[in-house]
Amino acid sequence: MTKADLVEEISKVTGLNKKDTSIIVNEIIANICRALAEGDKVELRGFGSFKVKERRARRARNPRTGEGVFVPAKLVPFFKASNELKARVNSSDRTVTT
């Protein structure tokens, strides 16, 4: 599902036009990104949580040349699915309830 598909589905359910729905979806995504950039954790009950984890610096190997290279430490976004989402994905009945 793409963001456009998501906007279309939400638009159908809410009765809002696609332009307004698109603004809402973009604002939700922007707020999640802003919170993560500030080091906050974002938790959406029944869906999952987003947080930032630090990857330590490490030594890697260039597969083409075999030469060792240094990979510096960096921050990466991380998503952990809720138990409810995991159960829904793994169930035989994959219908979404609102």
N, CA, C and O of each residue as an XYZ file, in Angstrom:
392
protein
N       0.848     -1.168      0.000
C       0.000      0.000      0.000
C       0.896      1.234      0.000
O       1.824      1.339      0.802
N       0.613      2.155     -0.897
C       1.366      3.401     -0.968
C       0.663      4.472     -0.149
O      -0.452      4.271      0.335
N       1.326      5.612      0.001
C       0.708      6.714      0.737
C      -0.555      7.177      0.021
O      -1.532      7.542      0.676
N      -0.553      7.170     -1.305
C      -1.736      7.561     -2.075
C      -2.894      6.596     -1.820
O      -4.044      7.018     -1.704
N      -2.587      5.299     -1.734
C      -3.620      4.305     -1.421
C      -4.184      4.542     -0.027
O      -5.393      4.444      0.186
N      -3.308      4.851      0.914
C      -3.723      5.121      2.280
C      -4.643      6.345      2.337
O      -5.674      6.327      3.010
N      -4.261      7.392      1.631
C      -5.084      8.606      1.580
C      -6.454      8.280      0.999
O      -7.472      8.742      1.515
N      -6.487      7.499     -0.059
C      -7.750      7.146     -0.695
C      -8.652      6.344      0.251
O      -9.848      6.617      0.344
N      -8.086      5.365      0.947
C      -8.866      4.556      1.888
C      -9.419      5.394      3.034
O     -10.587      5.266      3.399
N      -8.569      6.256      3.601
C      -9.029      7.108      4.700
C     -10.089      8.077      4.214
O     -11.052      8.358      4.928
N      -9.921      8.586      3.014
C     -10.897      9.506      2.429
C     -12.267      8.846      2.277
O     -13.295      9.466      2.547
N     -12.272      7.594      1.845
C     -13.535      6.861      1.694
C     -14.240      6.690      3.034
O     -15.449      6.895      3.138
N     -13.477      6.311      4.060
C     -14.058      6.024      5.373
C     -14.553      7.291      6.067
O     -15.619      7.290      6.682
N     -13.778      8.372      5.967
C     -14.121      9.589      6.703
C     -15.076     10.508      5.943
O     -15.776     11.317      6.552
N     -15.107     10.390      4.640
C     -15.945     11.288      3.851
C     -15.255     12.608      3.533
O     -15.846     13.479      2.895
N     -14.010     12.762      3.971
C     -13.248     13.963      3.639
C     -12.728     13.857      2.215
O     -12.570     12.758      1.684
N     -12.462     15.013      1.596
C     -11.895     14.943      0.250
C     -10.428     14.523      0.335
O      -9.814     14.586      1.401
N      -9.881     14.097     -0.791
C      -8.527     13.556     -0.808
C      -7.476     14.605     -0.450
O      -6.450     14.281      0.148
N      -7.730     15.852     -0.814
C      -6.765     16.911     -0.518
C      -6.627     17.094      0.992
O      -5.510     17.155      1.507
N      -7.755     17.183      1.707
C      -7.713     17.347      3.154
C      -7.128     16.108      3.833
O      -6.356     16.220      4.785
N      -7.498     14.939      3.341
C      -6.972     13.698      3.899
C      -5.462     13.617      3.699
O      -4.740     13.175      4.593
N      -4.987     14.037      2.542
C      -3.559     14.032      2.254
C      -2.811     14.959      3.208
O      -1.726     14.615      3.676
N      -3.365     16.110      3.499
C      -2.754     17.048      4.445
C      -2.630     16.398      5.824
O      -1.598     16.522      6.484
N      -3.684     15.706      6.251
C      -3.680     15.047      7.559
C      -2.626     13.946      7.606
O      -1.852     13.873      8.560
N      -2.587     13.093      6.594
C      -1.613     11.994      6.557
C      -0.190     12.549      6.544
O       0.669     12.057      7.276
N       0.066     13.556      5.729
C       1.398     14.161      5.667
C       1.784     14.786      7.008
O       2.943     14.707      7.415
N       0.837     15.396      7.689
C       1.110     16.021      8.983
C       1.415     14.968     10.053
O       2.278     15.183     10.904
N       0.718     13.840     10.014
C       1.002     12.746     10.953
C       2.426     12.239     10.739
O       3.178     12.065     11.698
N       2.787     12.006      9.499
C       4.127     11.513      9.188
C       5.184     12.546      9.588
O       6.222     12.186     10.144
N       4.930     13.806      9.312
C       5.878     14.863      9.670
C       6.073     14.946     11.180
O       7.190     15.160     11.650
N       4.998     14.779     11.938
C       5.108     14.832     13.396
C       5.867     13.631     13.947
O       6.634     13.774     14.899
N       5.668     12.460     13.371
C       6.434     11.283     13.792
C       7.918     11.518     13.499
O       8.764     11.238     14.349
N       8.238     12.023     12.318
C       9.628     12.304     11.950
C      10.250     13.348     12.869
O      11.398     13.205     13.289
N       9.501     14.391     13.178
C       9.996     15.457     14.047
C      10.294     14.914     15.447
O      11.330     15.231     16.032
N       9.384     14.097     15.978
C       9.579     13.522     17.313
C      10.814     12.634     17.344
O      11.597     12.703     18.292
N      11.003     11.804     16.328
C      12.174     10.932     16.272
C      13.460     11.741     16.154
O      14.468     11.397     16.771
N      13.432     12.812     15.366
C      14.608     13.666     15.207
C      14.983     14.333     16.527
O      16.155     14.626     16.763
N      13.991     14.577     17.391
C      14.240     15.189     18.699
C      14.574     14.150     19.764
O      14.803     14.501     20.921
N      14.605     12.866     19.378
C      14.967     11.815     20.312
C      13.801     11.232     21.091
O      14.011     10.430     22.000
N      12.575     11.619     20.755
C      11.395     11.104     21.441
C      10.979      9.757     20.868
O      11.351      9.401     19.749
N      10.206      9.018     21.646
C       9.627      7.749     21.214
C       8.169      8.026     20.844
O       7.496      8.797     21.528
N       7.682      7.411     19.781
C       6.295      7.572     19.350
C       5.596      6.227     19.496
O       6.026      5.232     18.913
N       4.527      6.198     20.269
C       3.798      4.955     20.494
C       2.366      5.102     20.010
O       1.643      6.002     20.439
N       1.962      4.214     19.114
C       0.595      4.181     18.607
C      -0.029      2.877     19.106
O       0.245      1.804     18.569
N      -0.861      2.978     20.128
C      -1.444      1.791     20.767
C      -2.140      0.909     19.728
O      -2.894      1.399     18.888
N      -1.880     -0.377     19.796
C      -2.485     -1.321     18.874
C      -1.769     -1.423     17.542
O      -2.109     -2.274     16.721
N      -0.776     -0.562     17.314
C      -0.029     -0.586     16.062
C       1.445     -0.883     16.315
O       1.989     -1.853     15.788
N       2.088     -0.043     17.123
C       3.490     -0.257     17.431
C       4.152      1.016     17.898
O       3.489      2.028     18.128
N       5.468      0.960     18.039
C       6.200      2.134     18.499
C       7.413      2.373     17.611
O       8.014      1.448     17.067
N       7.744      3.649     17.488
C       8.905      4.089     16.731
C       9.888      4.696     17.724
O       9.496      5.429     18.632
N      11.169      4.385     17.542
C      12.189      5.039     18.349
C      13.483      5.054     17.560
O      13.586      4.448     16.494
N      14.460      5.750     18.094
C      15.760      5.855     17.442
C      16.749      5.013     18.236
O      16.829      5.117     19.460
N      17.498      4.184     17.528
C      18.538      3.372     18.153
C      19.893      3.798     17.597
O      19.998      4.296     16.476
N      20.920      3.590     18.408
C      22.267      3.906     17.950
C      22.957      2.631     17.483
O      22.981      1.627     18.196
N      23.509      2.681     16.298
C      24.336      1.584     15.798
C      25.783      1.940     16.119
O      26.257      3.026     15.787
N      26.467      1.019     16.762
C      27.855      1.269     17.130
C      28.757      1.287     15.901
O      28.432      0.723     14.857
N      29.892      1.949     16.058
C      30.897      1.945     14.997
C      31.411      0.512     14.852
O      31.460     -0.242     15.823
N      31.788      0.155     13.639
C      32.262     -1.204     13.420
C      33.233     -1.248     12.253
O      33.363     -0.296     11.483
N      33.897     -2.360     12.150
C      34.796     -2.607     11.041
C      34.057     -3.520     10.073
O      33.537     -4.561     10.475
N      34.007     -3.137      8.801
C      33.327     -3.925      7.775
C      34.336     -4.245      6.669
O      35.490     -3.820      6.717
N      33.879     -4.991      5.693
C      34.769     -5.381      4.600
C      34.085     -5.058      3.275
O      32.916     -5.386      3.073
N      34.818     -4.418      2.384
C      34.336     -4.141      1.038
C      34.294     -5.472      0.293
O      35.335     -6.094      0.084
N      33.091     -5.918     -0.114
C      32.996     -7.235     -0.759
C      33.711     -7.305     -2.113
O      34.129     -8.382     -2.539
N      33.847     -6.190     -2.768
C      34.495     -6.194     -4.088
C      36.010     -6.352     -3.970
O      36.629     -7.116     -4.711
N      36.598     -5.607     -3.013
C      38.064     -5.620     -2.905
C      38.561     -6.438     -1.715
O      39.731     -6.819     -1.678
N      37.711     -6.708     -0.764
C      38.124     -7.430      0.430
C      38.809     -6.532      1.442
O      39.224     -6.989      2.507
N      38.926     -5.260      1.111
C      39.603     -4.298      1.990
C      38.726     -3.957      3.198
O      37.514     -3.794      3.055
N      39.320     -3.850      4.369
C      38.590     -3.465      5.574
C      38.273     -1.977      5.550
O      39.104     -1.163      5.148
N      37.076     -1.630      5.980
C      36.671     -0.224      6.048
C      36.033      0.038      7.412
O      35.462     -0.866      8.023
N      36.134      1.272      7.878
C      35.547      1.674      9.145
C      34.164      2.270      8.878
O      34.026      3.173      8.052
N      33.142      1.769      9.573
C      31.783      2.308      9.466
C      31.504      3.048     10.776
O      31.471      2.421     11.835
N      31.302      4.371     10.726
C      31.104      5.137     11.959
C      29.753      4.840     12.613
O      28.846      4.311     11.971
N      29.631      5.184     13.887
C      28.371      5.033     14.612
C      27.324      5.948     13.979
O      27.650      7.008     13.444
N      26.064      5.521     14.049
C      25.002      6.359     13.498
C      23.684      6.037     14.191
O      23.539      4.986     14.814
N      22.737      6.941     14.079
C      21.402      6.754     14.622
C      20.491      6.243     13.510
O      20.546      6.725     12.379
N      19.647      5.254     13.846
C      18.729      4.692     12.857
C      17.322      4.609     13.449
O      17.172      4.290     14.629
N      16.289      4.892     12.648
C      14.916      4.726     13.142
C      14.600      3.243     13.276
O      15.085      2.417     12.503
N      13.775      2.917     14.276
C      13.440      1.525     14.566
C      11.953      1.438     14.857
O      11.415      2.271     15.587
N      11.275      0.430     14.292
C       9.856      0.212     14.536
C       9.668     -1.133     15.207
O      10.239     -2.134     14.774
N       8.872     -1.160     16.262
C       8.535     -2.417     16.923
C       7.020     -2.570     16.874
O       6.290     -1.735     17.408
N       6.552     -3.632     16.236
C       5.114     -3.879     16.105
C       4.519     -4.283     17.445
O       5.168     -4.959     18.244
N       3.276     -3.864     17.687
C       2.582     -4.256     18.915
C       2.145     -5.714     18.819
O       2.093     -6.291     17.733
N       1.835     -6.294     19.968
C       1.352     -7.679     19.966
C       0.050     -7.803     19.189
O      -0.189     -8.815     18.530
N      -0.794     -6.773     19.263
C      -2.064     -6.787     18.527
C      -1.825     -6.815     17.020
O      -2.498     -7.553     16.301
N      -0.878     -6.022     16.540
C      -0.554     -6.008     15.112
C       0.046     -7.349     14.689
O      -0.304     -7.881     13.636
N       0.943     -7.892     15.501
C       1.531     -9.193     15.192
C       0.457    -10.272     15.103
O       0.484    -11.114     14.206
N      -0.491    -10.237     16.045
C      -1.568    -11.231     16.039
C      -2.433    -11.091     14.799
O      -2.828    -12.092     14.201
N      -2.733     -9.854     14.408
C      -3.570     -9.627     13.229
C      -2.882    -10.098     11.958
O      -3.520    -10.682     11.082
N      -1.579     -9.845     11.852
C      -0.821    -10.260     10.673
C      -0.754    -11.783     10.588
O      -0.814    -12.349      9.496
N      -0.631    -12.440     11.727
C      -0.486    -13.892     11.748
C      -1.798    -14.661     11.799
O      -1.792    -15.889     11.718
N      -2.928    -13.961     11.932
C      -4.214    -14.658     11.993
C      -4.685    -15.021     10.598
O      -4.245    -14.444      9.603
N      -5.593    -15.993     10.546
C      -6.139    -16.399      9.251
C      -7.144    -15.379      8.755
O      -7.350    -15.252      7.548
N      -7.784    -14.637      9.682
C      -8.756    -13.607      9.318
C      -8.038    -12.267      9.347
O      -7.818    -11.702     10.419
N      -7.673    -11.756      8.181
C      -6.903    -10.527      8.108
C      -7.754     -9.297      7.824
O      -7.270     -8.345      7.212
N      -8.992     -9.298      8.249
C      -9.844     -8.131      8.041
C      -9.490     -7.083      9.063
O      -9.127     -7.400     10.196
N      -9.596     -5.823      8.658
C      -9.276     -4.716      9.530
C     -10.559     -4.179     10.140
O     -11.524     -3.901      9.428
N     -10.567     -4.033     11.453
C     -11.714     -3.448     12.135
C     -11.357     -2.067     12.611
O     -10.212     -1.811     12.984
N     -12.324     -1.170     12.603
C     -12.058      0.192     13.057
C     -12.793      0.491     14.324
O     -12.687      1.597     14.854
